[in-house]
Amino acid sequence: MIQAQFTDTFRESVSSVLGAPPDPAPLQPEVLEVVAGDGFRREKIKYQVSPNDWAYAYLLIPDVLKTAAPAIFVHHRRGASWMVAKSEAAGVSGDKDYALALELVKRGYVTFAPDALGYEERRSADSDGDQYDSAYNFHQLALRLLRGETLLKKVVWDVSRGLDYLETRTEVDSRYIGFMGHGYGGRMALWAAALEPRIKAAVAHCGVITYREHLRRGEWLQPEFVVPRLMQVADIHHIVTLIAPRPFLISTAKDDPQSADAEEIYKKALPVYEKHGIANRLAFYCYPGGEALKLNMRINAYNWLDSWLMPY
């Protein structure tokens, strides 16, 4: 009971520095197109995340479902171009090694791959290329800081709205919703799982690094994760503890600078899982090489997700 009270207090402290959420709005979802794939269908979805702010996503559904299926929310990476986000995750364009939603639907999951704010169909209408998109990304942070809000709160809110949409679909068993991402998506896997209890298991591949280590290295920070006063309250290993007792996999590579202290994060968060008697629910996979998400890494992550989300 004392531990639960401490966790609730800590969660409230983290939420307080993230600032107020956006104003609510009805989802008003719309299916814009349906395309037949190899053993699945792909729907393009539009839905409202906050007033007059619309998100776009691909929903991939296996052709043969005997019952409602587990779902995986796939968050895209911060790739080579702002113009490719959900399309890469769904295998429509981009690098096939990051088509996680496409590979997972073929394993029997319903998969959901939206654009994050500032990417693909959520870029500014005035965009004339990547340089503008990068400035627009920082502008989204600056606007919110002026209002006492944060961009991190916004993007986590958008994840929650995506989950709201998944819960409306009869094809989805909402008891078994997972999350997976690489790089930017890996950071979002951590934060979304920590703050959104509907996520039952999550995989973060690369991008898991403490703020302290990031600053020590003198590397640039992604605007989505700039939160005033956060380091007075917590660092990333503390955030991981908010996921407990739900399963979480930290997947990384030895030479990835964006995961330089991932093993230390794992070791510092593990005692909380051990205290619950569920140490097996926090996992750490480390591979040789750089940040690329190779086939063996993906298969290992998928198998791990299966162990928690495929109860049938």
Backbone torsions as a table, in degrees:
resi	resn	phi	psi	omega
1	MET	NA	-43.9	178.8
2	ILE	-63.4	-42.1	179.1
3	GLN	-61.9	-42.4	179.4
4	ALA	-63.0	-41.5	179.2
5	GLN	-64.4	-40.6	177.9
6	PHE	-62.7	-43.6	-180.0
7	THR	-62.3	-43.4	179.3
8	ASP	-62.6	-40.8	179.0
9	THR	-65.7	-41.7	178.9
10	PHE	-65.0	-43.1	178.5
11	ARG	-60.0	-40.7	178.2
12	GLU	-65.2	-36.9	178.1
13	SER	-64.7	-42.8	177.6
14	VAL	-64.5	-45.1	-180.0
15	SER	-60.6	-35.0	-177.5
16	SER	-66.3	-39.2	180.0
17	VAL	-76.2	-20.6	176.8
18	LEU	-73.4	-20.6	176.5
19	GLY	88.8	-178.0	-176.0
20	ALA	-72.4	148.6	176.0
21	PRO	-77.8	165.6	173.5
22	PRO	-63.6	164.7	176.3
23	ASP	-67.5	143.0	179.3
24	PRO	-73.2	160.7	178.2
25	ALA	-157.9	152.8	176.4
26	PRO	-64.6	147.3	-178.3
27	LEU	-63.4	-44.6	-176.8
28	GLN	44.5	55.4	-175.5
29	PRO	-70.9	152.9	178.9
30	GLU	-144.5	133.5	173.7
31	VAL	-87.8	116.5	-174.1
32	LEU	-88.3	-31.1	178.6
33	GLU	-161.0	157.0	176.1
34	VAL	-131.9	127.0	-178.3
35	VAL	-125.6	132.6	177.7
36	ALA	-78.6	133.1	176.1
37	GLY	-115.1	-169.6	179.8
38	ASP	-84.8	89.4	-179.8
39	GLY	90.1	8.4	179.7
40	PHE	-156.7	168.2	170.0
41	ARG	-119.1	149.8	-179.0
42	ARG	-117.7	120.4	176.9
43	GLU	-105.2	139.2	171.8
44	LYS	-99.0	125.4	-171.5
45	ILE	-116.6	143.1	171.0
46	LYS	-121.6	134.4	178.3
47	TYR	-153.1	155.9	-174.6
48	GLN	-92.8	126.1	-180.0
49	VAL	-97.0	-29.5	173.6
50	SER	-156.7	169.3	-172.2
51	PRO	-52.1	119.9	178.9
52	ASN	62.8	21.8	176.7
53	ASP	-121.3	110.2	-172.7
54	TRP	-108.7	138.8	176.6
55	ALA	-107.1	156.5	179.5
56	TYR	-129.1	140.1	-176.0
57	ALA	-149.7	158.5	167.7
58	TYR	-103.4	133.3	174.0
59	LEU	-114.1	120.4	-179.1
60	LEU	-108.4	127.7	-172.7
61	ILE	-127.9	124.9	177.4
62	PRO	-57.7	144.7	-178.4
63	ASP	-64.1	-39.9	-175.2
64	VAL	-110.9	104.8	175.4
65	LEU	-119.9	119.3	178.0
66	LYS	-78.9	-24.4	179.4
67	THR	-156.2	176.1	176.2
68	ALA	-58.8	139.9	-172.3
69	ALA	-111.9	157.1	170.4
70	PRO	-59.8	153.3	-178.8
71	ALA	-125.0	150.2	174.8
72	ILE	-122.7	124.0	171.3
73	PHE	-83.8	115.8	-179.0
74	VAL	-105.1	117.7	179.0
75	HIS	-98.7	129.7	-178.5
76	HIS	-68.2	164.9	177.3
77	ARG	-86.0	174.3	170.2
78	ARG	-91.9	85.3	-166.7
79	GLY	-83.2	-159.8	-176.4
80	ALA	-72.4	-20.7	-177.9
81	SER	-142.9	144.2	176.4
82	TRP	-71.4	-13.4	-176.2
83	MET	-82.4	-10.5	-177.4
84	VAL	-122.7	115.5	-178.9
85	ALA	-140.8	-90.7	179.3
86	LYS	-59.1	-32.5	-177.9
87	SER	-63.8	-37.0	176.5
88	GLU	-69.9	-44.9	-179.6
89	ALA	-59.7	-33.5	-178.1
90	ALA	-92.0	-0.5	177.7
91	GLY	78.8	16.3	179.3
92	VAL	-78.6	-36.5	177.9
93	SER	-155.6	177.3	178.1
94	GLY	84.5	-161.5	-175.1
95	ASP	-82.2	122.8	-177.3
96	LYS	-64.8	-21.0	177.2
97	ASP	-68.6	-11.6	180.0
98	TYR	-115.1	15.5	178.0
99	ALA	-85.7	61.8	-173.4
100	LEU	-66.1	-39.4	-179.5
101	ALA	-63.8	-37.0	179.1
102	LEU	-66.9	-44.2	-179.6
103	GLU	-68.2	-37.0	-177.2
104	LEU	-73.4	-33.7	178.0
105	VAL	-64.4	-30.3	179.3
106	LYS	-75.0	-9.1	173.8
107	ARG	-97.4	2.5	175.2
108	GLY	105.7	1.3	178.2
109	TYR	-86.6	148.8	159.0
110	VAL	-79.0	131.2	-178.0
111	THR	-122.2	147.5	-173.1
112	PHE	-132.3	120.6	-175.5
113	ALA	-130.9	98.0	178.9
114	PRO	-94.3	165.2	167.8
115	ASP	-82.2	133.6	169.1
116	ALA	-76.5	161.6	178.9
117	LEU	-54.8	128.6	178.1
118	GLY	94.7	-3.3	-176.7
119	TYR	-115.5	147.7	174.6
120	GLU	46.0	-109.9	-177.7
121	GLU	-80.8	0.7	175.1
122	ARG	-111.3	21.1	171.5
123	ARG	-75.9	162.8	177.3
124	SER	-62.4	142.6	176.1
125	ALA	-63.4	-19.5	-179.4
126	ASP	-92.5	2.7	-175.5
127	SER	-60.0	137.4	173.7
128	ASP	-123.0	17.6	177.7
129	GLY	144.5	-176.1	-172.7
130	ASP	-62.5	-35.4	-179.1
131	GLN	-64.1	-43.3	177.0
132	TYR	-63.8	-43.3	-177.6
133	ASP	-61.9	-37.6	178.0
134	SER	-65.3	-43.2	177.6
135	ALA	-65.3	-38.1	178.7
136	TYR	-63.3	-37.7	177.5
137	ASN	-60.4	-46.3	177.7
138	PHE	-66.6	-35.7	178.7
139	HIS	-60.8	-37.9	179.0
140	GLN	-63.6	-35.8	174.5
141	LEU	-68.1	-49.4	-175.6
142	ALA	-59.5	-42.9	178.8
143	LEU	-56.9	-42.9	-176.1
144	ARG	-74.8	-35.7	177.9
145	LEU	-62.7	-36.4	177.3
146	LEU	-61.2	-30.4	-177.7
147	ARG	-96.7	6.5	-177.9
148	GLY	76.4	23.1	178.8
149	GLU	-114.5	-179.1	176.4
150	THR	-138.2	154.7	176.8
151	LEU	-69.7	-31.5	178.0
152	LEU	-61.8	-42.5	177.7
153	LYS	-60.3	-39.3	-179.7
154	LYS	-64.0	-48.6	-175.3
155	VAL	-70.8	-31.6	174.0
156	VAL	-68.5	-39.4	175.1
157	TRP	-56.9	-43.9	-179.6
158	ASP	-63.5	-35.6	174.0
159	VAL	-60.7	-45.6	179.7
160	SER	-60.0	-37.8	178.0
161	ARG	-67.8	-34.2	174.0
162	GLY	-63.3	-40.2	176.3
163	LEU	-65.3	-38.7	175.3
164	ASP	-56.0	-42.2	-180.0
165	TYR	-66.4	-45.3	-179.9
166	LEU	-57.0	-35.5	-179.3
167	GLU	-69.0	-14.9	177.5
168	THR	-84.7	-12.0	-174.6
169	ARG	-91.6	125.8	-179.3
170	THR	-68.1	-18.8	179.2
171	GLU	-75.2	-13.7	-173.5
172	VAL	-102.2	129.4	170.2
173	ASP	-88.9	100.7	-172.1
174	SER	-69.3	-6.0	174.1
175	ARG	-73.8	-17.7	-173.7
176	TYR	-131.2	75.8	176.5
177	ILE	-112.1	124.4	178.2
178	GLY	-110.5	177.9	-177.2
179	PHE	-146.1	138.4	177.0
180	MET	-146.8	141.6	176.9
181	GLY	-161.0	162.1	178.8
182	HIS	-122.5	138.1	177.8
183	GLY	65.0	-115.8	174.2
184	TYR	-55.0	-44.0	178.2
185	GLY	-63.4	-33.2	176.8
186	GLY	-67.1	-41.5	176.1
187	ARG	-62.4	-40.0	179.4
188	MET	-69.1	-32.6	176.6
189	ALA	-59.5	-42.3	-179.9
190	LEU	-66.3	-52.2	-176.0
191	TRP	-68.7	-41.4	-179.5
192	ALA	-64.9	-43.5	179.2
193	ALA	-63.9	-36.5	-179.0
194	ALA	-67.6	-33.5	-171.7
195	LEU	-108.2	-8.4	-176.0
196	GLU	-124.7	98.6	-174.0
197	PRO	-66.0	-13.3	178.8
198	ARG	-72.7	-14.7	176.1
199	ILE	-81.9	115.8	-172.3
200	LYS	-89.4	-22.0	176.7
201	ALA	-160.4	145.8	-176.0
202	ALA	-144.1	149.3	176.5
203	VAL	-122.9	126.6	173.3
204	ALA	-114.3	114.1	175.9
205	HIS	-104.7	116.4	-178.9
206	CYS	60.6	162.5	-178.7
207	GLY	86.8	1.4	179.8
208	VAL	-94.8	103.1	-176.7
209	ILE	-148.7	143.3	178.6
210	THR	-71.2	153.6	174.3
211	TYR	-61.0	-39.2	-177.8
212	ARG	-60.2	-44.4	179.7
213	GLU	-69.1	-38.4	178.9
214	HIS	-59.9	-45.0	179.8
215	LEU	-68.9	-37.7	178.6
216	ARG	-60.3	-35.2	-179.3
217	ARG	-79.8	-13.0	179.1
218	GLY	70.5	25.7	-177.8
219	GLU	-89.8	156.4	-179.7
220	TRP	-68.3	144.9	178.5
221	LEU	-96.6	140.6	174.2
222	GLN	-73.5	129.0	-174.1
223	PRO	-53.2	-34.6	-178.9
224	GLU	-57.8	-24.5	-173.2
225	PHE	-111.1	16.6	174.6
226	VAL	-90.1	112.1	-175.9
227	VAL	-131.1	110.2	179.5
228	PRO	-55.5	136.7	175.8
229	ARG	70.2	1.7	-178.0
230	LEU	-59.8	-42.1	-176.4
231	MET	-69.0	-12.5	172.2
232	GLN	-77.6	-17.3	-176.4
233	VAL	-107.3	-41.8	-171.5
234	ALA	-163.5	160.6	165.6
235	ASP	-123.4	-176.5	-167.7
236	ILE	-63.1	-35.9	-180.0
237	HIS	-65.1	-29.6	175.2
238	HIS	-69.1	-38.6	-179.8
239	ILE	-63.8	-38.3	178.3
240	VAL	-58.1	-36.7	-178.1
241	THR	-64.5	-22.4	177.9
242	LEU	-71.1	-16.3	178.8
243	ILE	-76.3	-31.5	-178.7
244	ALA	-56.5	141.2	9.6
245	PRO	-93.2	13.5	-178.3
246	ARG	-77.4	151.1	-176.8
247	PRO	-69.0	140.8	178.9
248	PHE	-146.1	131.5	179.0
249	LEU	-113.5	122.5	170.7
250	ILE	-96.9	114.2	-179.2
251	SER	-115.0	131.3	-173.2
252	THR	-153.2	175.4	176.1
253	ALA	-127.5	147.3	-172.7
254	LYS	-60.1	-35.2	-174.6
255	ASP	-99.7	16.8	177.8
256	ASP	-88.1	113.6	-178.4
257	PRO	-66.0	-21.1	179.8
258	GLN	-83.0	3.2	175.9
259	SER	-134.1	34.0	-169.9
260	ALA	-58.6	-35.6	-178.7
261	ASP	-120.1	33.0	-178.1
262	ALA	-61.6	-39.5	-179.8
263	GLU	-65.6	-37.8	176.8
264	GLU	-64.3	-39.7	176.6
265	ILE	-59.6	-46.4	178.4
266	TYR	-58.1	-47.9	-176.8
267	LYS	-65.6	-34.0	-179.4
268	LYS	-76.4	-28.9	179.6
269	ALA	-85.7	-24.2	-174.4
270	LEU	-56.6	-40.3	-179.1
271	PRO	-57.1	-30.3	177.9
272	VAL	-66.9	-42.3	176.1
273	TYR	-65.6	-39.8	178.6
274	GLU	-63.5	-36.4	179.6
275	LYS	-62.7	-32.8	177.0
276	HIS	-80.6	-7.1	-176.4
277	GLY	75.1	26.9	-175.3
278	ILE	-135.0	43.5	-177.6
279	ALA	-56.8	-28.2	-179.0
280	ASN	-68.2	-12.0	-178.5
281	ARG	-85.5	-11.3	172.8
282	LEU	-109.1	117.9	-174.6
283	ALA	-122.1	153.2	179.1
284	PHE	-135.9	117.5	175.8
285	TYR	-114.6	128.0	179.0
286	CYS	-127.5	131.3	-175.6
287	TYR	-118.3	156.2	172.5
288	PRO	-71.7	157.7	175.8
289	GLY	100.6	-166.0	-175.5
290	GLY	-97.1	-154.7	-169.8
291	GLU	-80.3	-8.2	-177.2
292	ALA	-56.0	142.0	179.8
293	LEU	-96.0	91.3	-173.9
294	LYS	-83.5	167.1	-173.3
295	LEU	-58.1	-44.9	-178.5
296	ASN	-64.2	-34.4	177.2
297	MET	-65.7	-42.6	-179.3
298	ARG	-65.5	-44.9	-178.6
299	ILE	-62.9	-41.4	177.9
300	ASN	-62.2	-40.5	178.5
301	ALA	-66.6	-42.0	179.3
302	TYR	-63.2	-42.4	178.6
303	ASN	-62.4	-38.4	178.6
304	TRP	-65.3	-43.5	176.7
305	LEU	-61.1	-41.8	178.2
306	ASP	-55.4	-39.8	-175.7
307	SER	-65.2	-21.2	-179.2
308	TRP	-108.7	-22.9	-170.7
309	LEU	-116.9	-7.8	-179.4
310	MET	-108.5	84.9	-173.6
311	PRO	-85.9	-1.6	-169.8
312	TYR	-89.2	NA	NA
